[in-house]
Amino acid sequence: MTNRALLRCIVAVAVGFGIAAPAHAQGNGRPKNPKANTPSNSSPASSPATGTTSTTSTSTSTSTSTTSTVSAPVDAFSTSPSFRQFGSWLEDASAPAAGEGYTNIGFGYWRMSGSSQTNVPMLGAGLGVTDRLGVSATVPFYRTNVAGTTARGMDDVYLGASYNLLDPTLTVREVGLSVGTVMEVLSAGATDGRVHFAIPVALELRRAPFRVYGTAGYFTRGAVFSGATLEWSSRNWIVSGLLTQSRSIKADTTLDSMAVSRQRADVMATVTHSIGRSATGYVGVGRSLTSLADGGTSLALNGGISVRFSRTKATP
């Protein structure tokens, strides 16, 4: 594989897809590439990343958020250590409920040109601190395969907080608005530092049985993003389709001269179903609109199970 093809495969592989599950959402981030001198089944590559965070929601709605990043080990190839910065985040603007939250376990799989990544387990949790403020955390574990060379380990950790300004259940037009912050802690060896932030703003509109929400914002690594979801619900089922896109705004003369695209877009369809009174199962399938030659993903799968909880009130 030429340096140009390898670079495109490594740097632009970023897929951020949301799974619309009650009280939480599942996302996944960019696959990693083993170091050039890393043997099979060795320790993780120097710059893995994935991103997932969530927000709590009311009992009648779902809350979705997702993120993705792009990076590459500085020694993955000897002549061109540059990489594009991409990031995407998608969440709704529903207000959390104080003391209510979720825990979830999920999986993710991405197939690119000459490489693949599996994230399992993807562990997540979220909690409504107040009726306006929700917090969440995600800890995923990954395994990559690039041209027969594998790497595995803990993926990037994401910590998020979202503050609701307009609750769609309390406004006449059923419009919601929230602002948030996300801290991403990249795995050891990230060349531009391990701690970065995202600033998302979410807008939501409800017209039963439909719900539309979108997010736009900025990653401090050097990327802007936007995304939107159209959701339809009926009894115990939720079906949704989403689109996310990101643009790298960090200048890189090497990648510009190689015509590596600054833009990335992905789509996904998801299905969610209630299991009993407090659990939810979800699954999604999608791909990139970006071409494989530019680092797109030919197949993306994810899914899992979420369990909701609420604080116990003492009996008088």
Backbone hydrogen bonds, N-H to C=O, Kabsch-Sander energy under -0.5 kcal/mol:
donor,donor_aa,acceptor,acceptor_aa,energy
6,L,2,T,-2.9
7,L,3,N,-2.8
8,R,4,R,-2.3
9,C,5,A,-2.1
10,I,6,L,-2.5
11,V,7,L,-3.1
12,A,8,R,-1.2
13,V,10,I,-0.7
14,A,12,A,-1.6
17,F,15,V,-0.6
20,A,18,G,-0.6
21,A,19,I,-1.6
21,A,24,H,-1.3
23,A,61,S,-0.5
24,H,21,A,-2.2
26,Q,19,I,-0.5
30,R,69,T,-0.6
36,A,75,D,-0.8
38,T,35,K,-1.8
42,S,39,P,-0.9
42,S,150,T,-0.8
49,A,30,R,-0.6
51,G,67,T,-0.5
61,S,58,T,-1.3
63,S,21,A,-1.0
67,T,51,G,-1.0
68,S,88,S,-0.9
70,V,86,F,-0.8
76,A,73,P,-1.8
86,F,84,R,-0.7
88,S,68,S,-0.9
90,L,66,T,-1.1
92,D,64,T,-0.5
99,G,128,G,-3.3
100,E,97,A,-2.2
101,G,309,F,-2.5
102,Y,126,G,-1.8
103,T,307,V,-2.0
104,N,124,G,-2.5
105,I,305,I,-2.1
106,G,122,M,-1.8
107,F,303,G,-2.5
108,G,119,N,-2.0
109,Y,301,L,-2.9
110,W,117,Q,-2.5
111,R,299,L,-2.5
112,M,115,S,-2.7
114,G,112,M,-0.8
115,S,112,M,-0.7
116,S,145,N,-1.9
117,Q,110,W,-2.2
118,T,143,R,-2.8
119,N,108,G,-2.9
120,V,118,T,-0.6
120,V,141,F,-1.6
122,M,106,G,-2.1
123,L,121,P,-0.6
123,L,139,V,-2.1
124,G,104,N,-2.2
125,A,137,A,-2.0
126,G,102,Y,-2.1
127,L,135,V,-2.5
128,G,100,E,-2.7
129,V,127,L,-0.8
129,V,133,L,-1.7
130,T,133,L,-1.7
134,G,162,S,-2.3
135,V,127,L,-2.6
136,S,160,G,-2.2
137,A,125,A,-2.4
138,T,158,Y,-1.9
139,V,123,L,-2.9
141,F,121,P,-1.5
142,Y,153,G,-2.8
143,R,118,T,-1.8
144,T,151,A,-2.9
145,N,116,S,-2.5
146,V,149,T,-2.9
147,A,114,G,-1.8
147,A,145,N,-0.5
149,T,146,V,-2.0
151,A,144,T,-1.4
152,R,42,S,-0.7
153,G,142,Y,-1.9
155,D,140,P,-2.7
157,V,185,V,-2.0
158,Y,138,T,-1.6
159,L,183,M,-2.6
160,G,136,S,-2.3
161,A,181,T,-2.2
162,S,134,G,-2.5
163,Y,179,V,-3.6
164,N,132,R,-2.6
164,N,162,S,-0.5
165,L,177,L,-2.9
166,L,177,L,-2.2
170,L,167,D,-1.9
171,T,167,D,-0.7
174,E,171,T,-1.3
176,G,204,E,-2.5
177,L,166,L,-1.7
178,S,202,A,-2.2
179,V,163,Y,-2.3
180,G,200,P,-2.0
181,T,161,A,-2.4
182,V,198,A,-2.2
183,M,159,L,-3.3
184,E,182,V,-0.6
184,E,196,H,-2.6
185,V,157,V,-3.0
186,L,184,E,-0.7
186,L,194,R,-3.4
187,S,48,P,-1.3
190,A,187,S,-1.2
193,G,190,A,-1.2
196,H,184,E,-2.2
196,H,194,R,-0.5
198,A,182,V,-2.1
199,I,218,Y,-2.3
201,V,216,A,-2.3
202,A,178,S,-2.6
203,L,214,G,-2.5
204,E,176,G,-2.4
205,L,212,V,-3.0
206,R,174,E,-1.9
207,R,210,F,-2.4
210,F,207,R,-2.6
211,R,231,E,-2.0
212,V,205,L,-2.9
213,Y,229,T,-1.9
214,G,203,L,-2.4
215,T,227,G,-2.1
216,A,201,V,-1.9
217,G,225,F,-2.0
218,Y,199,I,-1.1
219,F,223,A,-3.4
220,T,197,F,-2.9
222,G,219,F,-2.0
223,A,219,F,-1.6
224,V,247,R,-2.2
225,F,217,G,-1.9
226,S,245,Q,-2.1
227,G,215,T,-1.8
228,A,243,L,-2.3
229,T,213,Y,-2.8
230,L,241,G,-2.4
231,E,211,R,-2.8
232,W,239,V,-3.0
233,S,209,P,-2.1
234,S,237,W,-2.6
237,W,234,S,-2.4
238,I,272,T,-2.0
239,V,232,W,-3.0
240,S,270,T,-2.1
241,G,230,L,-2.1
242,L,268,M,-2.5
243,L,228,A,-2.3
244,T,266,D,-2.3
245,Q,226,S,-2.6
246,S,264,R,-2.5
247,R,224,V,-2.6
248,S,262,R,-2.6
249,I,222,G,-1.8
250,K,222,G,-0.9
251,A,249,I,-0.6
256,D,252,D,-2.4
257,S,253,T,-2.1
258,M,254,T,-1.0
259,A,256,D,-1.2
260,V,255,L,-2.3
264,R,246,S,-2.0
266,D,244,T,-2.6
267,V,287,R,-2.6
268,M,242,L,-1.7
269,A,285,V,-2.5
270,T,240,S,-2.6
271,V,283,V,-2.5
272,T,238,I,-2.6
273,H,281,G,-2.7
274,S,236,N,-1.7
275,I,279,A,-3.0
276,G,274,S,-0.5
279,A,275,I,-1.4
280,T,306,S,-2.3
281,G,273,H,-2.8
282,Y,304,G,-2.2
283,V,271,V,-2.0
284,G,302,N,-3.0
285,V,269,A,-2.3
286,G,300,A,-2.2
287,R,267,V,-1.7
288,S,297,T,-2.8
289,L,265,A,-2.4
290,T,265,A,-1.3
294,D,291,S,-0.7
295,G,292,L,-1.9
296,G,291,S,-2.6
298,S,111,R,-2.1
298,S,296,G,-0.5
299,L,111,R,-1.1
300,A,286,G,-2.1
301,L,109,Y,-2.7
302,N,284,G,-1.8
303,G,107,F,-1.7
304,G,282,Y,-2.1
305,I,105,I,-2.3
306,S,280,T,-2.8
307,V,103,T,-3.0
308,R,278,S,-3.0
309,F,101,G,-2.2
